[in-house]
Amino acid sequence: MTTPRAPPPARAGDWRRWLETAAESFRHLLVDQPLAIGVFARGPVTTPAARRRFATSIEVLTAAGFEHDGAVRAYAAIHTY
């Protein structure tokens, strides 16, 4: 199973489009590989790729002005919606 990749970090002011692209990437993974839903539903996925995706997401969102906790909540919302 492959994992979705985070897009490259966003340019200043482009975080909404970046987040949309990241969400679409995650959705495509789940549509293309439905067994992945069970993996993500069992609990946190802590592979190196998942940790990089998380770190990049937090970096993009905090650079856009989100507080750390808000960035974490936004990331979680995408992965649980």
N, C-alpha and C positions, 0 to 999 in steps of 0.2 A: 504494500500500500504506500502510495506517495502522500506527502503532506502538502497543504497549500503553502505557497511561499508568500511572504510579505513583499509587496512592491518596494522598489527602492525608496529611501526617505523622500518625503514631499518637499517641494520648494516652499518657501515662505508663503503663507496664505493659501496653499493648495491642499490643506489637510482634509477637507471634505471629500474632494475627489479621490485622494489617497485612501481614505477610509472606505469609500464606496468600492474602489477597486479591490481592496483587501477582502471586503465582505463578499463580493462577487467571486473572487478566487476560492474562498472557503465554500461557498454554495456550490460552485462547479465541482469541487472535490467530492462533496457529499452526493451530488447527483450522479457523477461518473463512477463513484465507488461507494455504493450504498452501505456496504459492510462497515465503512468508516464511521457511520452514525453510532453504531454500537460501541466503538472504541471511545469516541468522544463522550458518549452518554454515561459510560462507566465511571468516569472521573477525569481529573486533569491529565492531559497528555503532556509529558515532560521530556519529549525527545529533544535533541539539540536543535532541530529545525523549529519545533514549537517554541522553545525558549527564545530563539532568535526572532521569531515572528512577534512574540510578546514584547521583547525588548525594543524592537523597531517601532511597534505600535505605540508604546509608551513614550518613546523618544519623539515621534512625530506629534503626538497629542500634547505633550508638555511644551514642546517648542511652539505650538500653536496657542499656548496660554492656558491649557487645562492644568488644574492642580493634579498632583500625582494620583490621588484617590479617584478623581473624576475620570482621568485617563484609564485607570484600571476598570472602572465601571463601564466605560464606553467599550473597551475591549471585550469585557465579559458579556455585554449585551449582544454584540455581534456573534459571539460563539455560543450563545444560549437561545437566540431568537429562533 
